[in-house]
Amino acid sequence: MTVVFQKPRRARPGDLANATGSPRSAAITARQQAALGAALAGRLRFYPRGYAASGSGPFYTQRTILSLTRAGLLKLSTTMRFATATKRAREIYSS
């Protein structure tokens, strides 16, 4: 019997169909807070290493960005190339 290993599937624009669910009440992690802070300062762009405000980093994983999108704090462009903070995130986290 042969075991076939599958590579983890990358996120695709079709995955965002369920991303606009009800907002979560769970606290966000420190890494998510850092990514949200960078998105509040300006939009994040997708690079091969992840999402970042500039090409030199710091970089945030797709998993981090998608979890913030599901929570309703970030909005991804249709092509998943840019991530921006939502109005809700600006109201809650900007100080």
Residue frames relative to the residue before (quaternion, step in Angstrom):
aa qw qx qy qz dx dy dz
M 1.0000 0.0000 0.0000 0.0000 0.00 0.00 0.00
T 0.2335 -0.7872 0.5623 0.0977 3.54 -0.87 1.01
V 0.2691 -0.7504 0.5835 0.1549 3.55 -0.95 0.90
V 0.1723 -0.7831 0.5920 0.0813 3.57 -0.79 1.02
F 0.2210 -0.7741 0.5826 0.1121 3.54 -0.72 1.10
Q 0.2135 -0.7767 0.5819 0.1121 3.55 -0.97 0.86
K 0.4521 -0.6618 0.5222 0.2914 3.53 -1.05 0.77
P 0.5532 -0.5887 0.4482 0.3828 3.61 -1.07 0.57
R 0.4521 -0.7056 0.4825 0.2548 3.55 -0.95 0.89
R 0.4094 -0.6975 0.5328 0.2489 3.56 -0.97 0.89
A 0.5691 -0.5912 0.4482 0.3546 3.54 -1.17 0.57
R 0.1292 -0.7803 0.6100 0.0486 3.57 -1.05 0.83
P 0.6703 -0.5039 0.3410 0.4249 3.60 -1.16 0.39
G 0.6167 0.5591 -0.3517 0.4282 3.62 1.05 -0.60
D 0.5832 0.5926 -0.3651 0.4188 3.58 1.21 -0.46
L 0.6206 0.5780 -0.3370 0.4090 3.56 1.19 -0.46
A 0.4441 0.6997 -0.4621 0.3157 3.60 1.21 -0.14
N 0.7433 0.3673 -0.2086 0.5187 3.59 1.02 -0.75
A 0.4973 0.6974 -0.4069 0.3174 3.58 1.27 -0.09
T 0.6866 0.4817 -0.2950 0.4578 3.60 1.14 -0.36
G 0.2459 0.7905 -0.5198 0.2109 3.58 1.07 0.70
S 0.7418 -0.3786 0.2815 0.4766 3.54 -1.26 -0.19
P 0.5556 -0.6247 0.4269 0.3447 3.59 -1.02 0.73
R 0.4180 -0.7025 0.5210 0.2458 3.53 -1.05 0.77
S 0.3481 -0.7315 0.5437 0.2195 3.52 -1.12 0.57
A 0.4830 0.6770 -0.4348 0.3453 3.60 1.27 -0.10
A 0.5394 -0.6177 0.4654 0.3329 3.56 -1.14 0.65
I 0.4027 -0.7063 0.5197 0.2624 3.56 -1.08 0.63
T 0.5595 -0.6269 0.4383 0.3191 3.55 -1.18 0.64
A 0.6822 -0.4751 0.3585 0.4247 3.56 -1.30 0.20
R 0.6521 0.5082 -0.3182 0.4639 3.59 0.98 -0.79
Q 0.6453 0.4994 -0.3159 0.4841 3.58 1.03 -0.76
Q 0.6209 0.5352 -0.3354 0.4643 3.58 1.05 -0.74
A 0.6505 0.5072 -0.3126 0.4711 3.60 1.00 -0.82
A 0.6551 0.5003 -0.3111 0.4731 3.60 0.97 -0.84
L 0.6503 0.5061 -0.3116 0.4732 3.58 1.00 -0.80
G 0.6257 0.5339 -0.3302 0.4631 3.60 1.03 -0.73
A 0.6551 0.4929 -0.3055 0.4843 3.57 1.01 -0.80
A 0.6607 0.4977 -0.3065 0.4709 3.59 1.03 -0.76
L 0.6208 0.5279 -0.3453 0.4655 3.60 1.11 -0.61
A 0.6495 0.5102 -0.3093 0.4713 3.60 1.12 -0.65
G 0.7539 -0.2182 0.1735 0.5948 3.59 1.13 -0.65
R 0.6451 -0.5434 0.3487 0.4085 3.57 -1.17 0.26
L 0.3916 -0.6923 0.5604 0.2309 3.52 -1.22 0.63
R 0.2169 -0.7683 0.5912 0.1147 3.56 -1.04 0.80
F 0.4491 -0.6879 0.4981 0.2776 3.56 -1.10 0.68
Y 0.0577 -0.7571 0.6508 -0.0070 3.54 -0.92 1.05
P 0.6838 -0.4849 0.3258 0.4373 3.63 -1.16 0.29
R 0.6928 0.4593 -0.2811 0.4797 3.63 1.11 -0.56
G 0.7262 -0.3454 0.2412 0.5433 3.61 1.23 -0.27
Y 0.6601 -0.4770 0.3845 0.4346 3.56 -1.28 -0.32
A 0.1166 0.7830 -0.6029 0.0993 3.57 -1.01 0.84
A 0.5491 -0.6015 0.4644 0.3480 3.56 -1.26 0.40
S 0.7821 0.0707 -0.0486 0.6173 3.59 1.17 -0.56
G 0.6709 -0.5374 0.3447 0.3772 3.55 -1.25 0.36
S 0.6715 0.5028 -0.3047 0.4511 3.58 1.21 -0.32
G 0.5923 -0.6121 0.3454 0.3939 3.59 1.31 0.08
P 0.5141 0.0345 -0.8138 -0.2688 1.58 -2.46 -0.32
F 0.3878 -0.7381 0.5194 0.1875 3.54 -1.15 0.74
Y 0.1845 -0.7665 0.6097 0.0819 3.55 -1.13 0.78
T 0.4992 -0.6932 0.4381 0.2799 3.57 -0.87 0.96
Q 0.6314 -0.5216 0.4120 0.3994 3.55 -1.29 0.37
R 0.6081 0.5640 -0.3510 0.4346 3.58 1.04 -0.71
T 0.6491 0.5119 -0.3110 0.4690 3.59 0.98 -0.85
I 0.6836 0.4861 -0.2845 0.4642 3.57 0.88 -0.96
L 0.6710 0.4946 -0.3064 0.4596 3.61 0.92 -0.84
S 0.6377 0.5120 -0.3477 0.4586 3.61 1.02 -0.66
L 0.6452 0.4915 -0.3205 0.4894 3.60 1.06 -0.65
T 0.6147 0.5292 -0.3432 0.4737 3.58 1.13 -0.61
R 0.6528 0.5055 -0.3125 0.4697 3.59 0.95 -0.82
A 0.6706 0.4850 -0.2903 0.4804 3.57 1.12 -0.66
G 0.5026 -0.6808 0.4047 0.3466 3.59 1.28 -0.11
L 0.5257 0.6526 -0.4002 0.3709 3.60 1.21 0.36
L 0.7592 0.2177 -0.1442 0.5963 3.59 1.22 -0.45
K 0.2104 -0.7394 0.6244 0.1387 3.52 -1.28 0.49
L 0.2234 -0.7744 0.5795 0.1203 3.57 -0.83 1.00
S 0.5021 -0.6191 0.5045 0.3318 3.54 -1.15 0.64
T 0.6934 -0.4888 0.3288 0.4149 3.57 -1.23 0.39
T 0.7254 0.4164 -0.2355 0.4949 3.58 1.01 -0.77
M 0.4160 -0.7236 0.4400 0.3312 3.60 1.36 -0.04
R 0.4249 0.7167 -0.4546 0.3149 3.58 1.16 0.53
F 0.7925 0.1923 -0.0886 0.5720 3.58 1.12 -0.68
A 0.1286 -0.7618 0.6307 0.0727 3.56 -1.18 0.67
T 0.0221 -0.7967 0.6037 -0.0190 3.56 -0.86 1.00
A 0.5421 -0.6106 0.4679 0.3381 3.55 -1.20 0.54
T 0.4195 -0.6984 0.5232 0.2499 3.57 -1.07 0.76
K 0.6771 -0.4683 0.3732 0.4277 3.55 -1.32 0.21
R 0.6236 0.5542 -0.3239 0.4462 3.57 1.05 -0.82
A 0.6631 0.4953 -0.3018 0.4731 3.58 0.97 -0.86
R 0.6425 0.5184 -0.3285 0.4587 3.59 0.99 -0.77
E 0.6582 0.5088 -0.3134 0.4579 3.58 1.00 -0.78
I 0.7199 0.4594 -0.2481 0.4573 3.57 0.94 -0.91
Y 0.8419 0.2854 -0.0939 0.4483 3.59 0.70 -1.12
S 0.5816 0.5604 -0.4229 0.4109 3.64 1.07 -0.26
S 0.0664 -0.8201 0.5682 0.0151 3.53 -0.98 0.81
